[in-house]
Structures are given as structure tokens and as C-alpha cells.
Amino acid sequence: MASKLEALNAWVKEVVALARPDQVHWCDGSQAEYDVLVQQMLQSGALIELNQQTHPGCYLHRSNPADVARVERLTLVCHPHEADAGPNNHWMDPAAAHAKIDALFADCMVGRTLYVIPYCMGPIDSPLSRCGVEITDSPYVVANMRIMTRMGTAAQARIEREGTFVKGLHSIGELDPERRWIMHFPAELSIKSFGSGYGGNALLGKKCHALRIASNQARAEGWLAEHMLIVGIENPQGDIHYIAAAFPSACGKTNLSMLIPPESYQRDGWNGCAPARTAVCTRSTRKPVSSALRPAPARAPTRTRCKPSRTTPSTPTSPSPPTTSHGGKACPARR
């Protein structure tokens, strides 16, 4: 499978020549494809199957201990002009940045499969949505991008119609903290991330595209890119009220969204749920428009509940294996 868009084909060929993977797989986003990836990860030990009676379709995925968070000091915005990178971002000259990270990508996928992931952040037919293509060597990333975005054939068709897309190149590398960079090139609409499997560093449609690159797109096109917390609170009468808030980085959005009420509150009927911990909201500078938030698709199981179980969570059905080579959380992921 390849693309009708020559620019996309040319970029994939360029990456193949650099990273030298054993094979190339163009993702179609189908359930069959997802099932095959899950089975491969179960067989390799990257995933551990949970109790399928109590947690159907859910798996445990362990992070490498050296790869459990985004790393601000290694996250760069490589704009041609340092002042345009913003006062809160680390900067590197684009030419120097490309040279540094491309040296890491050289031959990094030997013995691995290169996955081409066309994705759309938001509904496929929405004028508010923005598209990209992520190239990765991680099946874990493919599985989670399918949950987090509209990924596959439909997204690729839109990209081919529009002729433009954000380029995202990712490899888990060796998960060596000394060989890790997350670089953004706003003027080129491109991202390069090496040496991490953690969600925010590896799922390039998330923080990298939907906030950092999108902020540059928004400034040029006349809209705003914001990351939002959306949390639901259920009262004893069964009414759920949802709260949306634009909170700054490192303020506790994820912790708040995963908060389970104290036992005394649960007994009285209070519960919380987190339909989304972070999402991108696009708004015109002239009038408000709908959010580009994607709810969990029916095809993918979710671990989110408005009424958390009071029983002890189930344990893996098999002994815990050594830490796997991808970073992250349970798969399917909610982040």
C-alpha cells in the first residue's frame, strides 16, 4: 500500500532510507489490524492480558523505569527565529537540530517494522480538524493512535485531497535518556521524536501536534489551540455535570481526572469520571465553534467509569514480565 500523494510517498521513502527498517506497513485503522498488533504485543510480552471477564479488551503495558514522563529540557521548538519559539520553550537552530536527531535515526529501525500512520485530529469531515502522518517503529503507538485519533484509510484519503499534513517521525530507539530528543519544527510542520515510548513523546498527534505545532498553525490561520480538562461529577441523584477548563502545564489535570472520591462520598452517591483528561479545543478568533474532541470509539473498550468499582482491581492473568521496551500505560490508553 502507498499513497496517491507523491509528497507523502517521497517522505516515507526518505525515512526508509535513513532508518532502514526490515519492512514497511501502511496502517488502515481496521479492527483486524488492531487485533493483530495486540496479539503480537501479547506474544512479545509488551502487553499483559487482564481479566477479560472484569476488564474486557484491556491490557497492562509497563513503562521502562527511565521513560515515565515528558522531559521538558529535551523538548525543543526549533523555529528559524529564536524569539518565535516563545519564552517558555527551549530552542535550537533548525539545521543543527535536524543534524543532531537524524544521526540518531540512522539505521535505528533495522530489525523492526516501520508503521505509517495517517491520522486526523477530530472528525474526518470537519473543517476544524487537522491531519498528520506519524511514522513509528512501535506497535504500541499504532494501537493507541487508533484510539486517540481517526486513523487509517479515511484520514489518508483526506490528506490526499488536501495535499498537506504534519510530518511526525518517531522511534523508541534504545530508550536511553542520553539519546533522547523531542523536536518540533513549526515552520516546516514537522516533528521528530527519538528515544522515548511515553505517551506525550511518542503519540505525536497529542502534545507535539495538537498543542505545539497547532499553536503555530492557529496563529497563521486565525484560531486558538488549547489543551482542556474535561471531568464529570455525578451527584447522589444520578445527575452528571461536566466541567471543562484550560489549565496550564504541570497543574494536575491528569491527577484530577483520575481522582476517585473518598469512600464516604461514594457511599453517599458521589462519583467522578473523566471522559478526557486532555483534549484540543479549536476556536475561531471571530466566533466560538465546537471542540475537536473525540470520544472513545465504540469499537475500543474504555477503562473510564462514572461509578468506579469498589472491589479490588483484577490482577494480570500471567506473572509480571520484565519491563518492556515501550513506555506508557494500560492499553487501550485514555491519554
N, C-alpha and C positions, 0 to 999 in steps of 0.2 A: 504494500500500500504506500502511496505517496500523495502529494498534494497537487491540485491544479494551479496552485500559486507558485510560480518559479522562485520568488524570493524566499519562500519557506523551504522549498527543496534545496536551494543553494545553501541556506544556513545550516540545515541538517547535514548536508554533505561536508560542510566546513568543520562542524563539530565532530563528525565521524572521523575525519582525517586527523583531528587533533587528539581525540580521546581514545581512538582505536578500539571500539567495543567488538565483542565477538559476534553480536547480532543486533539488529535494529527492529523495534516493534512500534508501529503506529497505533496508538490507543483509540478504540472506537467507543469506549464508555459503556459497553454492554454488560449485562449481568453475567453472561458466560465468561467474559474476560475477567471480571472481578472475582468470580468463583475460582478460576484457575490461579489467579495471583494469591488468593487466600490459601489455597491448597499448597502452593509452592512454599509459602511462608510457614505454614504449619509443618511441612516436611523438613524445612531447614532449621526450625526452632525459633525463627524470628517472631512467630506468634504462638501463643498457648491458648488452646480452646478452653473457654469457661464452661460452666454447667449449662448445657443448652436447653434444659428444662426451665431454669430460673432466669437465664440470660441468653435467650436465643439470638444467634448471629453475632455474639460478642466474643472478643478475644483479648488476651493480655499481650501487650507489647512493651518490653522493658527498654528503657534508655540506657545508653552507655553512661557510666558514672561521670565521665568527663564531658558529657554533652547533654546537659539538662536545662539549658536556658539560652535565650538570646544573649549575645555578647556585644555590648554597646561599643567597646573600644575597637572591635574588629569589624564593625558595621560602618561602611563608608558611603557617602554621597559624592560621586565623582563628577561634579558639574565642571564644565570648562572654566567657569569663573568661580573662585572660592567663595566669594560673597553670596552667590546664588545658592550655595549649599545649605544656607540657613545657619543661625547662630548656635543651634543645639545639635548639629550633626558634625561628625568627623569627615574630613575632606582629604582627597588625594587627587593629584593631576590625572585625568583620564588615561593618557598614554602610559604613564608609569603604572597605573592600576591594572590596565589590561596586560601589560608585560608581566607583572608580578603574579597575577592569578592564572594567566594562560600557561605559565610554566608549571603550575600545579596540575592543571587539567591534562597536560601532555601524557598520553598513554594511561590515564587513570581508569579507563573502563576496560582494559584488557581482561578477558575472562568474565566479563559482565555483559548484561543486556542494556542497550540504550533504549529508553522509552521516550516517545514523542507524545506529549500530552497537549492537545488543543483544548482550551478551556474558555469559558465565558463567565465573568463575574456579574451574575444577575440573569434575568430571563433572556433567553436566546433572542427574542424578537423585540426586546426593549431598547429604545434609543438611548437609555441611560446606562446600559451595560457596556463594559469594556472587555476586550478579548486579549488573550495572550497564548503563548505556546511555551510550555516548560519541557525541557529535555533533562532527564534524570537517569541515574542508574539504580534507583531504589524502588522496588515494587511496593514498599510501604507508602511511599509518596504517591504513587499512582492510585492506590486504593483510597487514600484519604482525599486526594484531589477530586476523585469521583463523588465523594460525599459532600465536599465543601463547595464544588463548582458545578456548572453544567459542562461536562467534559466529554469529548469524543467527536463522533461524526457530525452532529448538529453544530457544535462550536466550530469545527473545521470548515464547514460549509459557509458559516457567517464570515469567518476570517477570509476565505477565498473571495467572497462577494465584496468585502470592504477593502481588501488588499493591504491592510495594516494590522499589526499585532505587536504586543510587548514580548520581547525575547527574554526567556529565563533559562539559564544554564546552571544545572546543579549536579554535584557529585558528593557522595558521602566521604569519598577519599578514604583515608585510614582512620578518621575520627581523631586525628592528632591535633590537640589545641594549638600547637605551634605551627600547624599548616592549615589554618582556618581563616577564611575571609568571606564576608558578605558585602558585595559591592553593587552599587546602583549607579547607572549612567542615565540620568533623566533626559539629557539632550538626545540620546540615542534610543530611548525607550527600551532599555535592556538592563538585565540583572545577571550577576554571576555570583554563585554561592558554592563554596568548596569546604569540605571537611566537617560538615555537621548534618545530622539527621533530625535535629529538633524542629518541631512544627514551624515556628516562626522563621527559621533559617532555611527550611527545606521545602515547605509548601509555598512556592513563590507567588502564588496568587493572593496570598494573605497579606502580611505586613509589607512585604517587598513591593508588590504591585499595587495592592488596593489602598495603601497609605502613602508610601514614599514616591513611587512613580506616578501614582494617581494624583498626588498633590501638584506635581508639575503639569500633568495633563489638565487638571482642573483650572490652574492659573491661566493656561493658554486658551481654554475653551469656555471659561466663564461659569464654573461651578465649584463646589467645595467637596473635599474628601475628608470624612470624619470617621473615626472608629467609635462605635457605640456599644454601650452595655444595655442589654435588654433582659430584665428579670421579671418574673411573675410572682405575685404574692396571693395565696389563697386564704381567705378568712374562714371562720367556722361555719358560715352559711354556704360555703361552696363557691363563692364569687371570686374570680381571679382578676386581679388588677395588674396591668403591665406597666413597667417603668422603663423609659429609655433615657439614657444620659450619655453625654460626651465627656468622658473623664480622661485626664492626662495619663501618660505612660507611668507605670510602676505605682499606681494608686490603689491597686487591689481589686480591679474589675473581675478577674478570674476567681479570686478567693471569694468575693461577694456572691458571684453567680453560682458557686458550688456549695454555698453555706446551707447546712441542714439545721432547721430550727431546734432549739433545745427540747428535750423530751417533754418537759412540762407544757411547752407551746404546742407540740404535736398532739398531746392528749386533748388539748382544747380545740384542735381542729385547724391550727395554723400550719401552712406549708409554703414552701418556696419552690420555684422551678426556674430553669434557665434555658429558654428557647434558643438563645445565642449569647455567648459571652462577649464576642466582639464581632462587629459587622461593619460594612461600609455603607454610609448614607451619602447619596449624591443629591445635591441641591443646587438649583439654578440660582444665580445672583438676582434674578428678577422675581421668581415666584417659587414656592415650595413644590417639590414633586415627591413621588413615592420613593421609599427606600429600596436600595438594590440588595436587600437581604434575602437569602434563600433559606426557607425552612428545610428541615431534614426531609429528604425524599421518601416516599412510601416504600421504595424498594430497599432502602438501607435501614437496618434496625438502629434504634437510638437508645442510649442509656439514660436519657433525661426523663425524670418523672416529677409530676407536681405533688405526688404523695409518696415520699420516699418510704421504702420498706423498713420496718422496724426489726427485721431479722438480720442476723449476721450475714454479710455478703458471702456468696459462694466462693470456694477456692478453686484454683485450677485443677483440672481433672488429671493432670500429669505432673510429675515433680518439676520444680523450677529449674530451668536450664541456665547455663551461664549467660551473662549479659550479651544481648545481641548487638549486631553492628549497626543498627539503626537507632536513632533517638526518638523519643516520643512518649505516647500514652496508649491507652487501650484503643484497639482498632475494631470497629469504626470509631473515629475520633469525633469529638464535638467542636474542637477548636478550629 
